[in-house]
């Protein structure tokens, strides 16, 4: 089927295995991975095992000669011709295991990423709940003009709240109606374990949103639970509200590792004193670890002094990082931090479940709240945010450099290659010289502008050459 679709393309017989995988593997393994993610606490290697066989079959199929001779099928690989299925299977298993492993991992990670962002739907067996009137949770705005809600100074809100949500689909409908009425953009994740959101709009609109959240009988939040920064609706391209398995995608069933197992929360003032003591002791301090729970591209442009910042690409890799580096945390006091606190809730719970740490603490309110109290404290550089701003700052330090000339630079932009979604640090001088891609592979690509979107993030040196789980122990 894939070859038929590609029959009009001039590829000189060269087949992109990754393209084959994206076109075919999704059909054959998506259900397996979906079931594993939903039913197993940690699909891990089991999920990859289920993807390996279809990936192997895809590799073999890509070597099939399109021409039939006497009704027989031939396979061509490494300059050899194979007339029997078993013969090409033996050749592939002996010679191309590395490529198949890479294909398996790329396919598996793509499916997991897709599932992390795939909203939950009601199961057919679930009985529909009684209709709920959500209008009573929508603030009255008749006395406010649309112009007041859409124009003027604005801000971005960041918040989360863990609680038992009996019917997340009702909360989802309310959130969508509320945000649309207030002309807010952003993203809100709802699950049975709570709610997590970041939205932008005018000051008046965001204030009304905060009031609605604080007055809702289920959440009963305080205004202090919201982190704010300058911005507005323009900081997001759209509004996305959905029901998910987790309100922060760690990839571990929240019924197995619950937020209730989280570490001890430290106020910014308490956390500051702990970091101050750690910095004062210098290299002589061996019993405390200051752990950054964020992704590598976040900690690259801003972090706490003397922290351990794992070189991981997404938070769903964090459990594997802990498992493969347990020796780092054995008998240690661990101080954890993240952007707003939510990743520490689940991350500290997972770390505590391993029963190796002496103590586990986390920064309440995350870096956001710390910078409100200590803008010139021990956090240096920018704070990465997941919207069109990419970063916000409270001090003038630049701790990262241009990927090309290595001069101080910390302003991210997307890779200029059409299908790549990697972030790039390229200073104005290098950008003017045309160095706007994330790596040499992307820099040399010349995609036709008319080529249709494949709806996936392109794998390149930035992802393919990076170890999924770094060994820091």
C-alpha positions, 0 to 999 in steps of 0.5 A, a space after each residue: 500500500 505504501 509503495 502504491 502511494 509512492 509510485 509517482 515519486 522519483 526516489 530511485 528505489 530508495 526507501 525511508 524506513 522512518 516514513 514506512 514506519 509512520 505510514 504502516 507501523 501505526 496501523 499495526 501497533 497503535 492498539 497494542 501500545 494503547 492497551 499497554 499504556 492504559 493497562 500496565 503501570 509501566 509499559 516500558 520494555 514490554 511496549 517496545 517488545 510489541 512494536 519490535 515484530 511489526 518493525 521487523 516486518 516493515 523493514 523486510 517489506 521495504 526490501 521487497 522488489 516491486 516487480 514480480 517474476 513468474 508470480 514470485 516475490 523477490 527481496 533485495 538487500 545489501 546487493 543480494 537477491 533473496 527468493 525465500 521469505 526465510 532467507 531474507 528474514 535470516 539476513 535481516 536479523 543477522 545484519 540489520 538488528 541495529 537499524 530495526 532497534 532504532 526503528 522500533 524505538 522511534 516508532 514506539 516513542 512517537 506512538 507514546 507521544 501521540 497517546 500522551 496528547 490524546 484526550 481520553 474518551 468515554 468507554 462504551 461501558 461507562 454509564 452516562 451521568 446525570 446531566 449537569 448544568 454548568 451555567 451556574 459555574 460561568 460568571 456573569 459578564 453582561 456588564 462587561 463589553 467584549 472589547 474589555 475582555 479582548 483588548 488591553 494589558 494581559 497576563 498568562 496564568 499557570 496552575 494545577 490542583 489535585 483532587 478527586 474528579 468524578 466526571 472529568 468530562 463535565 469539568 472539561 465542558 465547563 472549562 471550554 465554555 468558561 474559556 471561550 466566554 472569556 476569550 482565553 487561549 491556552 491548554 487545560 488538562 482534566 483527569 480524575 486526579 485533578 486539573 492542570 492549566 495555563 491560559 492567557 487573556 486580558 487582565 479582566 478576563 484572567 481575573 474572572 477566570 481565577 474567581 470562577 476557579 476559586 468559587 467552584 465547589 470542587 476545586 475551592 482554590 486560592 488566588 495564591 495557587 495561580 502563578 502569573 506572568 506578563 502576556 495575554 491570549 497572543 501567547 497561545 495559538 489556540 484553546 485546547 481543553 481535554 480529558 486525559 489519563 494524567 494531568 501531567 504526562 509522566 507515563 505512570 498510572 496515577 492510581 499506582 503512583 499517586 500525588 498523595 505520596 509526594 515529598 514534603 513541600 517547602 515554601 520559597 523561603 525554606 527552599 532558599 535556605 536549603 540551597 544557600 546551605 548547599 552552595 555554602 558547603 560547595 564540593 564538600 556537600 555529598 549528602 544532598 542533591 538539588 534535582 531539576 525535574 524539567 527537560 534538558 532544553 528548559 534547564 539549559 537556559 536557566 537553573 539553580 546553582 549546583 543542581 543536577 539537571 538530567 539530560 532528558 527530552 520529556 517528563 515521561 522519561 523521568 521514571 526511567 531516569 530514576 530507575 537507571 540512576 538509583 545509586 545517585 539518590 541512595 541515602 541522600 536528601 533530595 531537593 526537587 524543583 520544576 516550573 510550577 510544582 506539578 511535575 514535582 508532585 508526581 516526580 517526588 512520589 515516584 522517587 519516594 516509591 523507590 525507598 532509597 532516599 533519606 528525605 525528599 523535598 519539593 519547591 512549593 509553587 515551583 520556580 515561578 513562586 521562587 522568583 516572585 520572592 527571590 528574583 535575584 536568588 539562586 535561580 539564574 537565567 531564563 525560565 522556560 515556558 510552554 507557550 509562544 514566548 518560550 521564556 520569561 526572565 527575572 534576572 539578566 544572567 545568560 547561562 547558555 550559548 548560541 549553538 553555532 558560535 557559542 556566544 551567550 544567547 538564550 532565546 529559542 526559536 523553532 528549527 527552520 526545517 519545515 517538518 522539524 519541531 526542535 528548539 534552536 539557540 541561534 544568535 542574530 549574527 548566525 541567523 543572518 548567516 543562514 544558520 537557523 536549523 537545529 543540527 547539520 542534518 536539518 541545515 542541509 535539507 531543502 524540503 519542497 514547500 509544496 510537500 504535504 505535512 506528514 503530521 509528525 516531528 521529524 527525527 534528526 541528529 538532535 533526537 536520534 543521536 541523544 541517549 534516551 536515558 542518560 547514565 549519571 550514576 
